[in-house]
Every structure is written in structure tokens, then in C-alpha cells.
Amino acid sequence: MTGALLIDPERNGPGMAVDEIRVSTATTHWADTQAVDRLFDSIPDADAARLRLKPGSFLQMYDAVTKRDLWIARDDAIVRCVTIAGIDRETGARVRAEFHTSRASISMRSRLLLFSQR
């Protein structure tokens, strides 16, 4: 993913300032059901996402109500959700496309999204 996708006002849309975009992450152990429940509380269609989130899976979805792009990954023990907030659907799609076309996509998934900081 290139920084230009997140900071270029022409590509992000008129009037979108850099400080309006926030990236956050939440990580928990899958066995900690209360923590997993709290993580999924803020995810739209949480029940469907939870059913699709099998060990080794990686989900991406856009929440139009809160203007957030959600990237959720899980292995046998850990679940991590990366949230990019303050972007419109089009910008979220561009970020995802850049990520998936990047030669480092698979490496980035495992290092940044999945299990780099257990």
C-alpha cells in the first residue's frame, strides 16, 4: 500500500484532510470469547463475519454508516482487525486494490495484519 492512497486529496476526494483518516488495530486471542465479542461488537453483520472467519482466513469489508474499511484476519489462536476510518467506499476499494496488486501483499498480510505481535 502506498502512502499516496491515504494522503492525496485529489484521489481521496474533495475536502478530505489527512487528519480525518485514522488507522487502528485490535488484536485478541480467539479463545477469549469476551474479547472477541467486544471486537465484533463494532463490525457490521458481525454474525456472518464471525462464521466466515475460519483459521487462516482474511476478510475485508466496508461499513458505509461509519465510513470504515475493516480488514479482519485470524489464525488458530489470534484474531486481528485493522480499521481504516474516515474514508469513502471508493477510497477503501482503491486501498484494497493496491494491497492486492502489491507484490508484497502476502508478506504484508502475515507481517502486518495477522500475527506479527503476539
Secondary structure, DSSP 8 states (H G I E B T S, - for coil): --THHHH-HHHH-TT--GGG-EEEEEEEETT-HHHHHHHHHTSTTHHHHHHH--TT-EEEEEETTTTEEEEEEE-SSEEEEEEEES--HHHHHHHHHHHHHSTTHHHHIIIIIISTT-
